[in-house]
Amino acid sequence: MNVPVSLIEKIKALSAERLAEVEDFIDFIVSRDKEGALVRAAGQASADSFAAVWSNPEDDVYDAL
């Protein structure tokens, strides 16, 4: 990915304190993305296990709600 030069210039102009805030925010975004990927992977991994529980004739009436 190419980082726009304007973004790099803005980052270079920040104080050390603000740079630390930017780095913390970036770390937060990265961790949130990883967490989302983990949740999606867990959901996909468990889908087959729960299919028998969720898809059964006795519970078909709830599908119409």
C-alpha positions, 0 to 999 in steps of 0.5 A: 500500500502506498502512503500518501505523501501528504499523510507522511508530511502531516505525521512528520509535523506532529509533536512527540506526544501526538505521535504517541497518540497516533501510534496508539490509535493505529495499534487500536485499529490493528487489534480491532481488525484482528479481533474481528477476523478472529470472531469471523473465523470462530463463527465459521468454524462453529457453523457446522457444529451448530447446523444440526441444532439450528436447522431442525423440523421442531424449530422451523416455526421460529424461522417465520418470526 
